[in-house]
Amino acid sequence: MPGKLKVLLGIIGVAVVLSALGSDWARAIIYGLVMFGVWRGNETVRKLLIVVGWLGLIFNGIAAAMALVASVALSGLALIALVNFVWGCAYCAYMIWCLGQQDVQHWMFNRSLNLT
């Protein structure tokens, strides 16, 4: 398994734990299923995550711009929101980059055929 994919699975694992701790069981189950799909090498899950990553990147970018504008008037809460949305942009960009890499695609293809 490529190291960059291990990092992505670790980030998704943290999302599962945080969702479970926040009693958001539906989100924890969805993240867990996505994590399992990536680990199994499912190509449909990879493509779905890339699409969701682009949507998340667009949404978080717009929300970060709005939080930046709001930070002029509301310094504390708007800055926390800005950091949150910038983290969301970084996560989505990393996910798109990671799942688009040739070695990750090759590993997922081999994993789906039980060659690894």
MOPAC internal coordinates of N, CA, C and O (Angstrom, degrees):
PM7 1SCF
backbone

  N    0.0000 0     0.00 0     0.00 0    0    0    0
  C    1.4548 1     0.00 0     0.00 0    1    0    0
  C    1.5330 1   108.05 1     0.00 0    2    1    0
  O    1.2310 1   120.66 1   -51.50 1    3    2    1
  N    1.3336 1   116.35 1   128.50 1    3    2    1
  C    1.4683 1   119.16 1   177.71 1    5    3    2
  C    1.5268 1   111.32 1   -62.61 1    6    5    3
  O    1.2310 1   121.15 1   -33.19 1    7    6    5
  N    1.3209 1   115.40 1   146.81 1    7    6    5
  C    1.4592 1   120.83 1  -178.24 1    9    7    6
  C    1.5134 1   113.46 1   -60.22 1   10    9    7
  O    1.2310 1   120.66 1   141.91 1   11   10    9
  N    1.3330 1   116.35 1   -38.09 1   11   10    9
  C    1.4727 1   119.47 1  -179.62 1   13   11   10
  C    1.5207 1   111.70 1   -64.65 1   14   13   11
  O    1.2310 1   120.49 1   148.74 1   15   14   13
  N    1.3313 1   116.66 1   -31.26 1   15   14   13
  C    1.4653 1   120.34 1   176.97 1   17   15   14
  C    1.5286 1   110.35 1   -73.56 1   18   17   15
  O    1.2310 1   120.30 1   146.17 1   19   18   17
  N    1.3301 1   117.03 1   -33.83 1   19   18   17
  C    1.4676 1   120.20 1   175.12 1   21   19   18
  C    1.5226 1   110.47 1   -62.87 1   22   21   19
  O    1.2310 1   120.69 1   139.15 1   23   22   21
  N    1.3332 1   116.28 1   -40.85 1   23   22   21
  C    1.4673 1   120.07 1   178.01 1   25   23   22
  C    1.5272 1   110.23 1   -63.14 1   26   25   23
  O    1.2310 1   120.40 1   135.89 1   27   26   25
  N    1.3332 1   116.85 1   -44.11 1   27   26   25
  C    1.4675 1   120.63 1   178.88 1   29   27   26
  C    1.5241 1   111.23 1   -61.81 1   30   29   27
  O    1.2310 1   120.22 1   136.07 1   31   30   29
  N    1.3240 1   117.19 1   -43.93 1   31   30   29
  C    1.4661 1   120.04 1   177.63 1   33   31   30
  C    1.5303 1   111.03 1   -64.16 1   34   33   31
  O    1.2310 1   120.24 1   145.26 1   35   34   33
  N    1.3254 1   117.15 1   -34.74 1   35   34   33
  C    1.4623 1   120.60 1   176.21 1   37   35   34
  C    1.5217 1   112.16 1   -64.62 1   38   37   35
  O    1.2310 1   120.72 1   138.47 1   39   38   37
  N    1.3305 1   116.22 1   -41.53 1   39   38   37
  C    1.4669 1   120.35 1   178.39 1   41   39   38
  C    1.5261 1   110.31 1   -65.50 1   42   41   39
  O    1.2310 1   120.64 1   137.77 1   43   42   41
  N    1.3330 1   116.38 1   -42.23 1   43   42   41
  C    1.4690 1   119.43 1   177.52 1   45   43   42
  C    1.5294 1   109.91 1   -65.18 1   46   45   43
  O    1.2310 1   120.04 1   142.92 1   47   46   45
  N    1.3386 1   117.53 1   -37.08 1   47   46   45
  C    1.4612 1   121.29 1   177.05 1   49   47   46
  C    1.5191 1   112.13 1   -62.16 1   50   49   47
  O    1.2310 1   120.50 1   139.85 1   51   50   49
  N    1.3320 1   116.66 1   -40.15 1   51   50   49
  C    1.4672 1   120.32 1   176.23 1   53   51   50
  C    1.5258 1   109.88 1   -63.11 1   54   53   51
  O    1.2310 1   120.23 1   140.93 1   55   54   53
  N    1.3353 1   117.16 1   -39.07 1   55   54   53
  C    1.4674 1   120.64 1   177.80 1   57   55   54
  C    1.5233 1   110.96 1   -63.65 1   58   57   55
  O    1.2310 1   120.26 1   142.48 1   59   58   57
  N    1.3347 1   117.10 1   -37.52 1   59   58   57
  C    1.4707 1   120.53 1   177.21 1   61   59   58
  C    1.5227 1   109.91 1   -62.70 1   62   61   59
  O    1.2310 1   120.53 1   132.66 1   63   62   61
  N    1.3240 1   116.60 1   -47.34 1   63   62   61
  C    1.4675 1   121.00 1  -177.92 1   65   63   62
  C    1.5283 1   110.75 1   -64.09 1   66   65   63
  O    1.2310 1   120.30 1   134.68 1   67   66   65
  N    1.3324 1   117.04 1   -45.32 1   67   66   65
  C    1.4635 1   119.59 1  -179.28 1   69   67   66
  C    1.5248 1   111.67 1   -65.36 1   70   69   67
  O    1.2310 1   120.26 1   143.43 1   71   70   69
  N    1.3268 1   117.12 1   -36.57 1   71   70   69
  C    1.4668 1   119.66 1   176.92 1   73   71   70
  C    1.5206 1   110.89 1   -66.71 1   74   73   71
  O    1.2310 1   120.36 1   140.24 1   75   74   73
  N    1.3254 1   116.91 1   -39.76 1   75   74   73
  C    1.4661 1   120.14 1   178.89 1   77   75   74
  C    1.5270 1   110.82 1   -67.62 1   78   77   75
  O    1.2310 1   120.18 1   140.12 1   79   78   77
  N    1.3323 1   117.25 1   -39.88 1   79   78   77
  C    1.4604 1   120.07 1   178.56 1   81   79   78
  C    1.5243 1   111.60 1   -66.53 1   82   81   79
  O    1.2310 1   120.50 1   149.60 1   83   82   81
  N    1.3185 1   116.65 1   -30.40 1   83   82   81
  C    1.4584 1   121.08 1   178.69 1   85   83   82
  C    1.5154 1   113.00 1   -87.03 1   86   85   83
  O    1.2310 1   120.11 1  -170.06 1   87   86   85
  N    1.3120 1   117.39 1     9.94 1   87   86   85
  C    1.4711 1   124.15 1  -179.94 1   89   87   86
  C    1.5253 1   112.75 1    59.60 1   90   89   87
  O    1.2310 1   120.37 1  -151.61 1   91   90   89
  N    1.3229 1   116.89 1    28.39 1   91   90   89
  C    1.4592 1   121.65 1   175.03 1   93   91   90
  C    1.5266 1   107.13 1   -99.72 1   94   93   91
  O    1.2310 1   121.22 1  -103.70 1   95   94   93
  N    1.3288 1   115.27 1    76.30 1   95   94   93
  C    1.4631 1   121.24 1  -170.73 1   97   95   94
  C    1.5170 1   112.93 1   -67.51 1   98   97   95
  O    1.2310 1   120.08 1   144.95 1   99   98   97
  N    1.3274 1   117.45 1   -35.05 1   99   98   97
  C    1.4702 1   120.12 1   179.96 1  101   99   98
  C    1.5255 1   110.24 1   -62.84 1  102  101   99
  O    1.2310 1   120.43 1   134.91 1  103  102  101
  N    1.3300 1   116.78 1   -45.09 1  103  102  101
  C    1.4619 1   120.60 1   178.96 1  105  103  102
  C    1.5223 1   110.92 1   -66.53 1  106  105  103
  O    1.2310 1   120.10 1   141.71 1  107  106  105
  N    1.3229 1   117.42 1   -38.29 1  107  106  105
  C    1.4648 1   120.45 1   178.42 1  109  107  106
  C    1.5259 1   110.81 1   -63.25 1  110  109  107
  O    1.2310 1   120.42 1   139.52 1  111  110  109
  N    1.3258 1   116.81 1   -40.48 1  111  110  109
  C    1.4702 1   120.46 1   178.91 1  113  111  110
  C    1.5222 1   110.49 1   -66.84 1  114  113  111
  O    1.2310 1   120.14 1   137.71 1  115  114  113
  N    1.3321 1   117.35 1   -42.29 1  115  114  113
  C    1.4699 1   120.36 1   179.52 1  117  115  114
  C    1.5212 1   110.41 1   -63.60 1  118  117  115
  O    1.2310 1   120.13 1   133.89 1  119  118  117
  N    1.3353 1   117.35 1   -46.11 1  119  118  117
  C    1.4671 1   120.26 1   177.38 1  121  119  118
  C    1.5259 1   110.94 1   -61.08 1  122  121  119
  O    1.2310 1   120.45 1   140.21 1  123  122  121
  N    1.3193 1   116.75 1   -39.79 1  123  122  121
  C    1.4642 1   119.95 1   178.15 1  125  123  122
  C    1.5160 1   112.29 1   -63.32 1  126  125  123
  O    1.2310 1   120.26 1   138.38 1  127  126  125
  N    1.3357 1   117.12 1   -41.62 1  127  126  125
  C    1.4643 1   120.48 1   177.86 1  129  127  126
  C    1.5255 1   111.54 1   -66.63 1  130  129  127
  O    1.2310 1   120.41 1   141.21 1  131  130  129
  N    1.3299 1   116.83 1   -38.79 1  131  130  129
  C    1.4651 1   120.38 1   176.65 1  133  131  130
  C    1.5239 1   110.14 1   -63.70 1  134  133  131
  O    1.2310 1   120.90 1   136.53 1  135  134  133
  N    1.3204 1   115.88 1   -43.47 1  135  134  133
  C    1.4643 1   120.61 1   178.72 1  137  135  134
  C    1.5253 1   110.60 1   -60.60 1  138  137  135
  O    1.2310 1   120.35 1   137.22 1  139  138  137
  N    1.3241 1   116.94 1   -42.78 1  139  138  137
  C    1.4557 1   121.38 1   178.35 1  141  139  138
  C    1.5282 1   110.65 1   -64.71 1  142  141  139
  O    1.2310 1   120.27 1   139.30 1  143  142  141
  N    1.3395 1   117.09 1   -40.70 1  143  142  141
  C    1.4603 1   120.82 1   178.93 1  145  143  142
  C    1.5145 1   112.66 1   -63.27 1  146  145  143
  O    1.2310 1   120.39 1   139.61 1  147  146  145
  N    1.3310 1   116.86 1   -40.39 1  147  146  145
  C    1.4695 1   120.14 1   176.93 1  149  147  146
  C    1.5161 1   109.85 1   -67.26 1  150  149  147
  O    1.2310 1   120.35 1   136.81 1  151  150  149
  N    1.3167 1   116.93 1   -43.19 1  151  150  149
  C    1.4710 1   120.78 1  -179.54 1  153  151  150
  C    1.5238 1   111.52 1   -62.84 1  154  153  151
  O    1.2310 1   119.87 1   145.57 1  155  154  153
  N    1.3346 1   117.86 1   -34.43 1  155  154  153
  C    1.4683 1   121.77 1   178.99 1  157  155  154
  C    1.5220 1   112.51 1   -79.57 1  158  157  155
  O    1.2310 1   119.88 1   167.24 1  159  158  157
  N    1.3386 1   117.84 1   -12.76 1  159  158  157
  C    1.4524 1   120.86 1   178.56 1  161  159  158
  C    1.5097 1   113.96 1    84.95 1  162  161  159
  O    1.2310 1   120.06 1  -151.95 1  163  162  161
  N    1.3145 1   117.49 1    28.05 1  163  162  161
  C    1.4612 1   121.79 1  -178.17 1  165  163  162
  C    1.5286 1   109.97 1   -72.89 1  166  165  163
  O    1.2310 1   120.62 1   -59.92 1  167  166  165
  N    1.3251 1   116.42 1   120.08 1  167  166  165
  C    1.4673 1   122.02 1  -178.20 1  169  167  166
  C    1.5268 1   111.70 1   -67.34 1  170  169  167
  O    1.2310 1   119.91 1   145.01 1  171  170  169
  N    1.3211 1   117.78 1   -34.99 1  171  170  169
  C    1.4607 1   121.02 1   178.70 1  173  171  170
  C    1.5248 1   110.64 1   -64.01 1  174  173  171
  O    1.2310 1   120.45 1   138.81 1  175  174  173
  N    1.3195 1   116.75 1   -41.19 1  175  174  173
  C    1.4665 1   120.62 1   178.14 1  177  175  174
  C    1.5251 1   109.84 1   -64.77 1  178  177  175
  O    1.2310 1   120.18 1   140.36 1  179  178  177
  N    1.3342 1   117.27 1   -39.64 1  179  178  177
  C    1.4674 1   120.88 1   179.07 1  181  179  178
  C    1.5282 1   110.45 1   -61.35 1  182  181  179
  O    1.2310 1   120.32 1   132.09 1  183  182  181
  N    1.3320 1   116.99 1   -47.91 1  183  182  181
  C    1.4662 1   120.40 1   179.99 1  185  183  182
  C    1.5237 1   111.39 1   -65.59 1  186  185  183
  O    1.2310 1   120.25 1   140.16 1  187  186  185
  N    1.3300 1   117.13 1   -39.84 1  187  186  185
  C    1.4612 1   121.24 1   178.49 1  189  187  186
  C    1.5319 1   110.82 1   -62.75 1  190  189  187
  O    1.2310 1   120.45 1   138.38 1  191  190  189
  N    1.3304 1   116.74 1   -41.62 1  191  190  189
  C    1.4612 1   120.09 1   179.13 1  193  191  190
  C    1.5211 1   111.88 1   -66.53 1  194  193  191
  O    1.2310 1   120.07 1   146.27 1  195  194  193
  N    1.3247 1   117.47 1   -33.73 1  195  194  193
  C    1.4617 1   119.57 1   177.03 1  197  195  194
  C    1.5280 1   110.02 1   -66.31 1  198  197  195
  O    1.2310 1   120.14 1   136.60 1  199  198  197
  N    1.3312 1   117.34 1   -43.40 1  199  198  197
  C    1.4727 1   120.82 1   177.96 1  201  199  198
  C    1.5253 1   110.41 1   -63.59 1  202  201  199
  O    1.2310 1   120.45 1   133.91 1  203  202  201
  N    1.3238 1   116.74 1   -46.09 1  203  202  201
  C    1.4692 1   120.71 1   179.02 1  205  203  202
  C    1.5281 1   110.24 1   -64.30 1  206  205  203
  O    1.2310 1   120.30 1   144.49 1  207  206  205
  N    1.3257 1   117.03 1   -35.51 1  207  206  205
  C    1.4591 1   120.74 1   176.70 1  209  207  206
  C    1.5215 1   112.09 1   -62.33 1  210  209  207
  O    1.2310 1   120.23 1   137.56 1  211  210  209
  N    1.3306 1   117.16 1   -42.44 1  211  210  209
  C    1.4674 1   120.07 1   177.02 1  213  211  210
  C    1.5229 1   111.41 1   -64.49 1  214  213  211
  O    1.2310 1   120.60 1   137.60 1  215  214  213
  N    1.3291 1   116.45 1   -42.40 1  215  214  213
  C    1.4671 1   119.38 1   177.82 1  217  215  214
  C    1.5264 1   110.97 1   -63.09 1  218  217  215
  O    1.2310 1   120.59 1   137.50 1  219  218  217
  N    1.3313 1   116.48 1   -42.50 1  219  218  217
  C    1.4575 1   120.47 1   178.03 1  221  219  218
  C    1.5147 1   112.39 1   -65.03 1  222  221  219
  O    1.2310 1   120.50 1   143.08 1  223  222  221
  N    1.3284 1   116.64 1   -36.92 1  223  222  221
  C    1.4601 1   120.72 1   178.34 1  225  223  222
  C    1.5291 1   110.76 1   -64.54 1  226  225  223
  O    1.2310 1   120.51 1   137.55 1  227  226  225
  N    1.3218 1   116.62 1   -42.45 1  227  226  225
  C    1.4688 1   120.81 1   178.59 1  229  227  226
  C    1.5274 1   110.23 1   -65.95 1  230  229  227
  O    1.2310 1   120.36 1   131.41 1  231  230  229
  N    1.3424 1   116.92 1   -48.59 1  231  230  229
  C    1.4680 1   120.55 1  -178.85 1  233  231  230
  C    1.5278 1   111.11 1   -61.90 1  234  233  231
  O    1.2310 1   120.23 1   131.80 1  235  234  233
  N    1.3233 1   117.17 1   -48.20 1  235  234  233
  C    1.4636 1   120.19 1  -178.47 1  237  235  234
  C    1.5229 1   111.71 1   -66.73 1  238  237  235
  O    1.2310 1   120.00 1   146.90 1  239  238  237
  N    1.3254 1   117.61 1   -33.10 1  239  238  237
  C    1.4606 1   119.95 1   176.72 1  241  239  238
  C    1.5175 1   112.05 1   -65.33 1  242  241  239
  O    1.2310 1   120.76 1   135.80 1  243  242  241
  N    1.3284 1   116.14 1   -44.20 1  243  242  241
  C    1.4696 1   120.32 1   177.76 1  245  243  242
  C    1.5268 1   110.27 1   -64.86 1  246  245  243
  O    1.2310 1   120.52 1   135.35 1  247  246  245
  N    1.3338 1   116.60 1   -44.65 1  247  246  245
  C    1.4683 1   120.34 1  -179.45 1  249  247  246
  C    1.5269 1   111.21 1   -66.01 1  250  249  247
  O    1.2310 1   119.99 1   144.35 1  251  250  249
  N    1.3370 1   117.62 1   -35.65 1  251  250  249
  C    1.4662 1   120.33 1   177.75 1  253  251  250
  C    1.5239 1   110.59 1   -66.53 1  254  253  251
  O    1.2310 1   120.28 1   140.72 1  255  254  253
  N    1.3213 1   117.07 1   -39.28 1  255  254  253
  C    1.4638 1   119.83 1   177.16 1  257  255  254
  C    1.5249 1   110.68 1   -63.93 1  258  257  255
  O    1.2310 1   120.24 1   139.23 1  259  258  257
  N    1.3291 1   117.14 1   -40.77 1  259  258  257
  C    1.4649 1   120.46 1   178.03 1  261  259  258
  C    1.5278 1   110.67 1   -66.42 1  262  261  259
  O    1.2310 1   120.19 1   141.00 1  263  262  261
  N    1.3285 1   117.24 1   -39.00 1  263  262  261
  C    1.4653 1   120.17 1   178.76 1  265  263  262
  C    1.5248 1   110.83 1   -67.87 1  266  265  263
  O    1.2310 1   120.49 1   146.13 1  267  266  265
  N    1.3329 1   116.66 1   -33.87 1  267  266  265
  C    1.4602 1   120.05 1   177.54 1  269  267  266
  C    1.5248 1   110.71 1   -65.65 1  270  269  267
  O    1.2310 1   120.65 1   138.55 1  271  270  269
  N    1.3274 1   116.37 1   -41.45 1  271  270  269
  C    1.4671 1   120.33 1   176.90 1  273  271  270
  C    1.5276 1   109.92 1   -65.63 1  274  273  271
  O    1.2310 1   120.11 1   139.21 1  275  274  273
  N    1.3216 1   117.39 1   -40.79 1  275  274  273
  C    1.4673 1   120.82 1  -179.03 1  277  275  274
  C    1.5222 1   112.09 1   -71.16 1  278  277  275
  O    1.2310 1   120.17 1   156.82 1  279  278  277
  N    1.3311 1   117.28 1   -23.18 1  279  278  277
  C    1.4680 1   119.34 1  -177.66 1  281  279  278
  C    1.5195 1   111.89 1   -68.18 1  282  281  279
  O    1.2310 1   120.14 1   163.59 1  283  282  281
  N    1.3216 1   117.34 1   -16.41 1  283  282  281
  C    1.4598 1   120.01 1   176.47 1  285  283  282
  C    1.5273 1   109.86 1   -65.84 1  286  285  283
  O    1.2310 1   120.41 1   138.72 1  287  286  285
  N    1.3317 1   116.82 1   -41.28 1  287  286  285
  C    1.4644 1   120.73 1  -177.65 1  289  287  286
  C    1.5284 1   112.43 1   -92.04 1  290  289  287
  O    1.2310 1   120.03 1   138.32 1  291  290  289
  N    1.3223 1   117.55 1   -41.68 1  291  290  289
  C    1.4629 1   122.01 1  -176.62 1  293  291  290
  C    1.5228 1   108.31 1  -114.61 1  294  293  291
  O    1.2310 1   120.43 1   -84.57 1  295  294  293
  N    1.2904 1   116.79 1    95.43 1  295  294  293
  C    1.4614 1   119.47 1  -170.26 1  297  295  294
  C    1.5259 1   113.70 1   -68.99 1  298  297  295
  O    1.2310 1   119.10 1   131.98 1  299  298  297
  N    1.3100 1   119.32 1   -48.02 1  299  298  297
  C    1.4613 1   121.51 1  -171.43 1  301  299  298
  C    1.5109 1   115.21 1   -70.46 1  302  301  299
  O    1.2310 1   120.50 1   117.50 1  303  302  301
  N    1.3118 1   116.65 1   -62.50 1  303  302  301
  C    1.4603 1   120.56 1  -175.47 1  305  303  302
  C    1.5175 1   112.51 1   -67.98 1  306  305  303
  O    1.2310 1   120.11 1   143.23 1  307  306  305
  N    1.3110 1   117.39 1   -36.77 1  307  306  305
  C    1.4628 1   120.12 1  -179.50 1  309  307  306
  C    1.5228 1   110.75 1   -67.40 1  310  309  307
  O    1.2310 1   119.94 1   145.59 1  311  310  309
  N    1.3204 1   117.72 1   -34.41 1  311  310  309
  C    1.4658 1   119.80 1   177.84 1  313  311  310
  C    1.5234 1   111.17 1   -68.96 1  314  313  311
  O    1.2310 1   120.40 1   143.48 1  315  314  313
  N    1.3251 1   116.84 1   -36.52 1  315  314  313
  C    1.4642 1   120.07 1   175.83 1  317  315  314
  C    1.5227 1   109.82 1   -64.66 1  318  317  315
  O    1.2310 1   120.54 1   137.19 1  319  318  317
  N    1.3253 1   116.57 1   -42.81 1  319  318  317
  C    1.4660 1   120.45 1   177.21 1  321  319  318
  C    1.5206 1   110.64 1   -63.56 1  322  321  319
  O    1.2310 1   120.08 1   140.18 1  323  322  321
  N    1.3270 1   117.46 1   -39.82 1  323  322  321
  C    1.4612 1   121.16 1   179.22 1  325  323  322
  C    1.5225 1   111.10 1   -61.62 1  326  325  323
  O    1.2310 1   120.40 1   135.01 1  327  326  325
  N    1.3192 1   116.85 1   -44.99 1  327  326  325
  C    1.4679 1   120.47 1   178.02 1  329  327  326
  C    1.5224 1   110.38 1   -62.29 1  330  329  327
  O    1.2310 1   120.23 1   138.96 1  331  330  329
  N    1.3201 1   117.17 1   -41.04 1  331  330  329
  C    1.4578 1   121.57 1   178.88 1  333  331  330
  C    1.5276 1   111.20 1   -61.08 1  334  333  331
  O    1.2310 1   120.06 1   134.21 1  335  334  333
  N    1.3142 1   117.49 1   -45.79 1  335  334  333
  C    1.4624 1   120.70 1  -177.94 1  337  335  334
  C    1.5271 1   111.83 1   -72.36 1  338  337  335
  O    1.2310 1   120.10 1   146.01 1  339  338  337
  N    1.3230 1   117.42 1   -33.99 1  339  338  337
  C    1.4725 1   119.59 1   175.61 1  341  339  338
  C    1.5247 1   109.61 1   -65.80 1  342  341  339
  O    1.2310 1   119.96 1   139.80 1  343  342  341
  N    1.3417 1   117.69 1   -40.20 1  343  342  341
  C    1.4620 1   120.82 1   175.42 1  345  343  342
  C    1.5253 1   110.35 1   -61.58 1  346  345  343
  O    1.2310 1   120.06 1   139.23 1  347  346  345
  N    1.3264 1   117.49 1   -40.77 1  347  346  345
  C    1.4601 1   121.28 1   177.15 1  349  347  346
  C    1.5178 1   111.79 1   -61.84 1  350  349  347
  O    1.2310 1   120.31 1   139.22 1  351  350  349
  N    1.3326 1   117.02 1   -40.78 1  351  350  349
  C    1.4705 1   120.74 1   177.12 1  353  351  350
  C    1.5229 1   110.61 1   -63.97 1  354  353  351
  O    1.2310 1   120.49 1   136.33 1  355  354  353
  N    1.3287 1   116.66 1   -43.67 1  355  354  353
  C    1.4673 1   120.17 1  -179.48 1  357  355  354
  C    1.5251 1   110.80 1   -64.15 1  358  357  355
  O    1.2310 1   120.18 1   138.20 1  359  358  357
  N    1.3252 1   117.26 1   -41.80 1  359  358  357
  C    1.4665 1   121.14 1   178.92 1  361  359  358
  C    1.5233 1   111.10 1   -62.60 1  362  361  359
  O    1.2310 1   120.59 1   133.26 1  363  362  361
  N    1.3294 1   116.48 1   -46.74 1  363  362  361
  C    1.4716 1   120.10 1  -179.33 1  365  363  362
  C    1.5236 1   111.03 1   -64.96 1  366  365  363
  O    1.2310 1   120.15 1   138.40 1  367  366  365
  N    1.3239 1   117.33 1   -41.60 1  367  366  365
  C    1.4656 1   120.30 1   179.22 1  369  367  366
  C    1.5261 1   110.60 1   -64.14 1  370  369  367
  O    1.2310 1   120.14 1   138.39 1  371  370  369
  N    1.3382 1   117.35 1   -41.61 1  371  370  369
  C    1.4648 1   120.11 1   178.35 1  373  371  370
  C    1.5262 1   110.89 1   -64.53 1  374  373  371
  O    1.2310 1   120.27 1   139.67 1  375  374  373
  N    1.3270 1   117.09 1   -40.33 1  375  374  373
  C    1.4611 1   120.64 1  -179.72 1  377  375  374
  C    1.5279 1   110.58 1   -63.94 1  378  377  375
  O    1.2310 1   120.28 1   135.69 1  379  378  377
  N    1.3353 1   117.08 1   -44.31 1  379  378  377
  C    1.4642 1   120.71 1   178.46 1  381  379  378
  C    1.5212 1   110.01 1   -62.50 1  382  381  379
  O    1.2310 1   120.57 1   133.77 1  383  382  381
  N    1.3276 1   116.51 1   -46.23 1  383  382  381
  C    1.4642 1   120.84 1  -179.69 1  385  383  382
  C    1.5211 1   111.26 1   -62.53 1  386  385  383
  O    1.2310 1   120.48 1   132.58 1  387  386  385
  N    1.3200 1   116.68 1   -47.42 1  387  386  385
  C    1.4676 1   121.47 1  -176.64 1  389  387  386
  C    1.5213 1   111.38 1   -62.39 1  390  389  387
  O    1.2310 1   120.23 1   131.41 1  391  390  389
  N    1.3156 1   117.16 1   -48.59 1  391  390  389
  C    1.4603 1   120.42 1  -176.25 1  393  391  390
  C    1.5239 1   112.82 1   -73.83 1  394  393  391
  O    1.2310 1   120.13 1   166.87 1  395  394  393
  N    1.3216 1   117.35 1   -13.13 1  395  394  393
  C    1.4540 1   121.17 1   176.76 1  397  395  394
  C    1.5166 1   113.98 1   -92.00 1  398  397  395
  O    1.2310 1   119.96 1   173.36 1  399  398  397
  N    1.3326 1   117.68 1    -6.64 1  399  398  397
  C    1.4621 1   121.34 1  -178.61 1  401  399  398
  C    1.5218 1   111.13 1   -72.65 1  402  401  399
  O    1.2310 1   121.20 1   -34.96 1  403  402  401
  N    1.3344 1   115.31 1   145.04 1  403  402  401
  C    1.4599 1   121.10 1  -175.93 1  405  403  402
  C    1.5313 1   111.92 1   -64.26 1  406  405  403
  O    1.2310 1   119.93 1   138.85 1  407  406  405
  N    1.3387 1   117.75 1   -41.15 1  407  406  405
  C    1.4701 1   119.18 1  -178.26 1  409  407  406
  C    1.5274 1   111.76 1   -67.74 1  410  409  407
  O    1.2310 1   120.07 1   145.85 1  411  410  409
  N    1.3305 1   117.46 1   -34.15 1  411  410  409
  C    1.4644 1   120.75 1   177.05 1  413  411  410
  C    1.5229 1   110.00 1   -68.39 1  414  413  411
  O    1.2310 1   120.40 1   136.04 1  415  414  413
  N    1.3281 1   116.85 1   -43.96 1  415  414  413
  C    1.4630 1   120.24 1   177.89 1  417  415  414
  C    1.5249 1   110.56 1   -61.58 1  418  417  415
  O    1.2310 1   120.74 1   137.45 1  419  418  417
  N    1.3344 1   116.20 1   -42.55 1  419  418  417
  C    1.4653 1   120.62 1   179.81 1  421  419  418
  C    1.5346 1   110.60 1   -63.37 1  422  421  419
  O    1.2310 1   120.43 1   135.65 1  423  422  421
  N    1.3378 1   116.78 1   -44.35 1  423  422  421
  C    1.4590 1   120.04 1  -179.86 1  425  423  422
  C    1.5245 1   110.63 1   -64.16 1  426  425  423
  O    1.2310 1   120.22 1   136.87 1  427  426  425
  N    1.3415 1   117.18 1   -43.13 1  427  426  425
  C    1.4674 1   120.15 1  -179.19 1  429  427  426
  C    1.5263 1   111.01 1   -65.33 1  430  429  427
  O    1.2310 1   120.15 1   142.48 1  431  430  429
  N    1.3450 1   117.32 1   -37.52 1  431  430  429
  C    1.4621 1   120.23 1   177.38 1  433  431  430
  C    1.5239 1   110.43 1   -64.33 1  434  433  431
  O    1.2310 1   120.48 1   133.06 1  435  434  433
  N    1.3322 1   116.69 1   -46.94 1  435  434  433
  C    1.4675 1   120.10 1   178.57 1  437  435  434
  C    1.5212 1   111.57 1   -63.91 1  438  437  435
  O    1.2310 1   120.44 1   142.23 1  439  438  437
  N    1.3230 1   116.77 1   -37.77 1  439  438  437
  C    1.4650 1   121.07 1   179.59 1  441  439  438
  C    1.5289 1   110.72 1   -65.72 1  442  441  439
  O    1.2310 1   120.47 1   141.70 1  443  442  441
  N    1.3334 1   116.72 1   -38.30 1  443  442  441
  C    1.4647 1   119.35 1  -179.61 1  445  443  442
  C    1.5257 1   111.60 1   -68.16 1  446  445  443
  O    1.2310 1   120.34 1   154.63 1  447  446  445
  N    1.3274 1   116.96 1   -25.37 1  447  446  445
  C    1.4661 1   121.17 1   177.71 1  449  447  446
  C    1.5264 1   112.51 1   -96.18 1  450  449  447
  O    1.2310 1   120.33 1  -172.46 1  451  450  449
  N    1.3334 1   116.97 1     7.54 1  451  450  449
  C    1.4713 1   123.78 1  -178.48 1  453  451  450
  C    1.5220 1   112.12 1    57.59 1  454  453  451
  O    1.2310 1   120.45 1  -141.22 1  455  454  453
  N    1.3406 1   116.75 1    38.78 1  455  454  453
  C    1.4592 1   121.29 1   177.50 1  457  455  454
  C    1.5192 1   112.29 1   -93.24 1  458  457  455
  O    1.2310 1   120.02 1   170.42 1  459  458  457
  N    1.3354 1   117.56 1    -9.58 1  459  458  457
  C    1.4618 1   119.86 1   179.48 1  461  459  458
  C    1.5018 1   110.73 1  -113.42 1  462  461  459
  O    1.2310 1   120.10 1   180.00 1  463  462  461

